[in-house]
Amino acid sequence: MAASPTGIIDEIGIALNNITSAATGAVTPVMRLGVTGLSRSGKTIFITSLVHNLLHAQNNGGRLPGFSLLSEGRLIGVKLSEHPDKAIPRFAYEKHLSALMGDDSKDKLPYWPQSTRNISQLRLTLKFQSTKWFTGLAGPSTLHLDIVDYPGEWLLDLPLLSLSYAQWSDQSLSRAERTKATKQTNAFLSALTPLTNEENASEPQAEKLAQLFTSHLKNARETGRAMSTLPPGRFLLPGDMEGSPALTFAPLPDACANAKNDSLYALMQRRYEAYKSLVVRPFFKDHFARLDRQIVLVDALRALNAGANAVSDLGEAMTSVLACFRQGSNNPLTWIVARKIDKILFAATKADHVHHTSHNRLEKIIQRLVDGASRNARFSGAHTAAMAIASVRATSEGTIKDKSGELDCLIGTPAKGEKLDDKVYDGKTKIALFPGDLPEQSESIFQKSLKPDLLNFMRFSPPADLKTDSENNKGLPHIRLDKALNYLIGDWMK
């Protein structure tokens, strides 16, 4: 059985944080929404689109028809508010929105904002009319919606809390063996080959192995073929910890095990435990242990296009990460000191990269991909759902003709540098593309018959004009963002 990710001292600190939040939320309730997902799953885009559409909800009826608070006419207004936690940077909403609108680019072309590189937060305050007669007598109700954003690489650190150095080394090396066809991975594994349990602690040796291991991790992230090999996440985004001893270690094989304090193995083991104590445990305690609702964004299409091994690896990573979260039902007696995540939405992002006729298949694929994590959550008492979404819709749909007849296609502008066959796109040329078909049977995504490059999968640039649509509705265009929003927070505003 895996060890608990928190100790008694951590539990006391978490309970005190929850009591403080409950006290400050006595007048205005606070709901903490966790927007989680692995690297490049679209967290920054999701938050930016969610905030923009809510801020423009009053003149945005065409954009959020599935958000019951708006469709029932009970939403009074939404505003950005100052977040009470002054130690965490504010989510750069305005900067990300400017990128999507093309307002800060030289040629005024929109572009996707930079991926998250550090933790940030944002608070929205929603004012609405409650359906509860005893609440409505006091006038309009308000809710603070707190959103926390953080790098996807850090998410994969959470399972480390339940792993010893030996267990983590065994998992990391086993996964590296599965991807050793790359130059970076081979270089790291080759450096381990001559090592024995007689190796003495050596700072230059530790630095060399840590550098080779980091190169292996970076390559795994770039190829997208082995998501679960990425921890420790700070090796990829070290920030002000770069070069510190807590980031200067690497996995070693069992053959190197030596309990002597002056051995290389003992040195690596101490630094691994320091990393968990100084980086991972505070991150879990201060942010994840106090969430109320959670959306898990999954770039399933990218994994599908990388082949069956990448799909299996992604499913494994998501299951291990979500096992660390506090999931279950809440009640008034326990919520104050031990709040839990009682609703989880698994969202397959980039639904605009396949035709809408494949969306049902995409939802079944995401359901199968997170089946283990979803089953564990339901067993704990939490409600789960799966959905195919696009936070910002980058394509429209049409048809093209070939020898076999008409094919459903996507119409959009491939991002600069994207390739198809022998053509490299300049980021300005709009094309019509047949994306290919998703597997009809979701179980087939784990079978070896699932070949890489299943889809004509390309990154599309944001549409050239996102400010309004043909009916003058403000807010960013999306696919099912309104339904995702309704599932996550709708019942808090009855």
C-alpha positions, 0 to 999 in steps of 0.5 A: 500500500502506498504511503500517505502523501501527508503527515500529521503536521501537514494535516494540522496545517491543512485543517487550519488553512481550511478553517481560515478559508471558511471564516473569511468565506462566512459572508461571501462563499469561496470556491477553489477550482483546480485547473489541472492537466499535464504540460501543453494540455491548454490550462492557460487558454482554458482559464483565459477563455473562461474568465473572458466569457464570464466577464462578457456574459451579460452581452454574451448569450450566444456564447454560453447557452449551456450555463444555467445561471445565464440561461435562467436570467439569474446572473447579475454580474461578474468582476475581477477581484483582488486575490487575498493571497498576496504571496502568489503572482496574479494570473496574467489574464490581460496579457494572455488575452492580448496574445489571443487577440493579436493586440501585442504582436507586430503584425497584429496576428493572434498567437497562443500565449506562453505555457505556464511557467510558474504558479499564479492565481485569479479571483472572480466574483459572481453576483446572482439571484438565488433560487432558494427563497430564504437566501433570496429574501436577503437580496442577491448572492455572491460567490468568489471563484478562485482559480489556481494555475501552475505548470503541468510538469509540477503536477507529475511530482505529486506521486513522488510523495508516496515513493521512496528513492528506490521505488522512484529510481526503478520506475524512472529507469524502467520508463527510460528503457522503453524510450531509449531509442533517443540520443538523450536517453541513451546518453543517460543510460550509458552513464549509469552502466559502469556504476557500482555500489562502490561509488563514493559521493562526488559532486561533479558526478552528481552534477553530470548525472543530473544534467544527463537525466534532465536532457532525457526529461526535456526530450521526453516532454518535447516528443510527447511520447512518455508523459509519466517520465517527466518528474521531477518537474522542477528539473524542467522548470527550475526557476530560482532553484536552478543549480541547487542541491535539491535539484542535483540528483538522478535515479540509480539502479539497484546495483548501486545501492549502498547505505553508507553516508559517503556513497553516491547512492546515499547522496542521491537518496538524501537529495531526492528526499530533500526535493520532496520536503522542500518542493513537492510537499509544500506545493501539495499542502498549500494548493491541492489539499484545499480544492473544491472542484477540479477539471483535468485537461487532457491532450488525448489527441496528441497522445493518440497521434504518438501511438499506443505506448504514449496513450498507455503512458498518459493513462498511467500518469493521470491515474497516479497523479489523481490518486494524490488528490483529496476526493470524496463527498463533503458534508457541513460537519467535515467540510470546514477542516477536511474539504474534498473535491466532490466533482471532477470533470475530465476534459479532452481538449482541442476538440476543434482539431477533429470534426464534430462527428468525431466528438462522441468518439473523443469523449469515449476515448477520454472516458477510457483513458481515465477509467482507472482515475475516474473509478477511484474517484467515484469509489471515494464519493466524488462525481465524475464526467467526461467531455470533449471541449475546445477552450478557444475554437481555432477552426470551422468546418466544411467539406472537400471532394476527393475521388471517393466523394465528399469528406468532412474537413476543418478550415483553419490557419496552421501555426507557423512552422507546422508541416504536412507532407512536404509543405511548411506553413507560414502562419498566415495561410488558411487551409481545408484539412481532412483530419482523419477518423478517430477509432470507433472502439475506444478499447483499441487506443491501447492496442499495438495496432494503433499506429502513430500519426493516426490523424492529420494532427496540426496546431492551428493559430487562433482565428484572425478576429476573436473580438465578436462573432457575426451576431456581435456576441463578445467572448471567445468562441469555444466548444462546450466551455459553457457546459463544462462551466455549468457542471463545475460551478452551476450547483454552487449558485442555486 
